[in-house]
Amino acid sequence: MLLFGTMSMYSSEIPADSLAAQKRPVFTGCSGGMMLHAGYLFAPDAGALFGNTAFNSMAEMPRGGVTFGIGGAAKVHFLDRIHLGGEGFVSTMPLMGNNSQIRTGWGGIVLDHYWTRDRFRPFLGFTLGGGSMRRMYDGESTIGKPSEDTNGLTYNAYFRKTTFLFVGPYLGFEYALTQRVALVCRLDYVVPFGKNLTDEYAYMAPSGPRLYIGFMFGHGRKN
């Protein structure tokens, strides 16, 4: 059983045309594992980041930041070249050195094409699914008093949860450490889309690149 698909030993007495007639099995294995990630998400303005246009009129408001998190994936291997499965992740972006943050959870179906080169398996694909964002602004602890915008609205704190659909193209590689364990490295760019409840913003923000590093544990098909 091999993480990187199947492998057969053929006798020299078997005719070449018989070997050519053999068909590659459809199911060639499965794998799953966990990944840590870090990245940078950004929005065109603070209003898009927090999902409220009132934040655009407040001074020194962020519109991006570093995010980090964890998640996992499970895949089935077909024809020794296609991954099909699912994944889910949670990512947190701390803001302004207090309780303010953007916390995102998402998951979906993954589909990619891979190539096996000795111990390396590069892959290219995408994820399609949905998730939610929890946007928290803590104005009280930021400056010691409530924040006020130019319209006279006062914010001690602000919380909003919104849902979204997304597409996330990705590329990366696996490196086989043993027959069953591989190191995985991946770079993706999750792009949310849809509209929130007030139609103020399309779900294009915050978004940005994330780098994932983890381990995949595989089970190959026996010939």
N, C-alpha and C positions, 0 to 999 in steps of 0.2 A: 504494500500500500504506500502510495507516494503522495505528498502534498501537491506536487507539480504534475499531477495527472498519472497516466498509466505508462508502463514500460514492458515490452515483451522481448523474449529471447527466442530467436528463430534458428532452426537447424539449417545447415547448408544443404541438406538433402531435400528441403522443400522447394518445389519449382517456383521460379520467380513470378510466373503468371498467377500462381495460387496465392502468393503473398499480396499481389496487387489487387486480387479479387476480394480480399478480406476488407470488411468495412470497419471504420473507426466507430467504437461504441458511442452512443448519444450521451449517456451519463458517464462522466469521467472522474467524479469526486465531489467533495464538499469541504467547506472551510468556514471558520468563524473565529472571532476574537475581539479584543478591546483596543481602543486607540485614545491617546491623549492628543489634544490639539491646542494651538495658540494662533492668533491672527490679529488683524487690524480691520475694524469696521468703521465706516464713515458715512455721513449723510450730507446733503447740500447745505443744511442749516440746522440750528437747534430745534426748530419746530418740527422738522421731519424726524429728528432723532427721538424726541419725546412724544411725537404724535399729537402736538398741540401748537397751533400757530402763535399763541401768546408768548411762547418762549423766545421767539425771534426778536422781541423788543426788550428782552432782559439782557443786561450787560454781562460779558465774560461767560457766556454759556457754551459748553462744549458741543461739538458736532461730530466727534469720533473718539475712538480709543482702542486700547488693547483688550482682546477678549481671550478667554481660555476655558477649557472644559474637557469632557470625557464622553465616551459613547462606545457603541459596538456595532458589529456587522456580522451577518451570516449569509453565505453564498453557496449556490449549487453550480457545479462546473459542467458545461455541455460541450461535446466535440473537442475537448481539450483546448478550447480557445474562447469560450464565452462564460462569463459570470452572470448569474441572475439571482437576486436575493433581496434582502432588506437591511436597513440600518436605522439607528436612532442616536441622537446626540443632545447634550445640554451644554450651553455656553454662556458664560457670565462676563459682562463688560463693566468693571467698576468705574465710577465717574466721580470726579471732584473730591476725592479723598474722604468721602463719608458714606452714608447709606445709599446714595444715588447709584443706580445701576440699570443696565439693560440685560435682562435674562431671557435667553432664547432657547426653546426646545423644539426640535424638528425630527422628522423621520420620513422614510419613504422607500420606494422600490429602487434598487440599483441594477444597472445593466452596463456591462463593459466588455470590451474585447481585449484579450491578453495574448502575449507571445512568451514562449519559454525558451530561454537561452542559458543552458547549464543551470546554475543556481538562481539566475535572475529571471523574474517574470514582470516585465513592464506591462502596464495596462492603461486604457483610455476609455472613459465612459461618462455616465451622468446618473444623478439621482433625481427622482420626481416624487413629490409628496406634499406634506403640509406641516404646520407647526403653529406656535404661538410666541408672542413677545410680551414680557412683563416689564413695563417702563416705570421706574421709580425715581422720583426726584425728592430729595430731602433738603428743603430750603432753610429750615431752622438751624441745622448744624453747620451749614455752609458758611454763613456770615454772622451767626449769633442772633439773627432776627429774621422775620419772614421776608421773603423776596417780593418785590412789587414791580410790575411791568408798567409801561407808559400809559396804559389804560386805567391804572389805579387798582388792578386786580392783585390781591395778596395771596402768596403761596407759602403756607407752612410746609406742605408736602403735596405731592402729586403722584397718583398711581393710575396706570391704565394697562389693561390686558387686551391684546388684539390677536386675531388669528390670521393666517395667511397660507397661500399655496406657494410653492417654490420649484425652481429647477436649479440643479447644482452640477455643472460640468466639473470633471476632475481627471487628474492623471497622476501616475505614480508607479511604484514598483514593489514587488516582494522579493526578498532574498532568503533562500532556504538555508536555515541553520542546521536542521536535521531533516529526515524524511517527513516529519509531521509538524515541524515548527518553522515559521518564517517571520522575519522582520518585515514590517510593511511601512512604507513612507508614502504619503499622499498629499497633494495640493489641490484645493477646490475653491470655488467661488459661488457661494449660495446666493441666488437672486430671488428674493420674495416678490410676489406679485398679487394683485387684487386690490380692493379698496377697503378702508376701515369704516367704522359705523357712521362717521360724520362726513365721509367723502372728502376730507381735507387733503389727504395724501394718498397717493398710490404706494403700495408696499414695495418700493425700491430702496428703502433705507431703514435702518442702517444695513449695509452689506459690504463685503470685502473678502480678501483671501484668507484662508486658514491652512496651516500646515499640520498634518497628522503624523504621529509616530506610534507604532504599537506592534502587537504580535498577532499572527493568525495561526490557528491550529487546524490542520487538514487531515482528510481521510480520503485516500485514493481508491479507485475501483480496481478490483483484482481481475486479471484477464482469465 
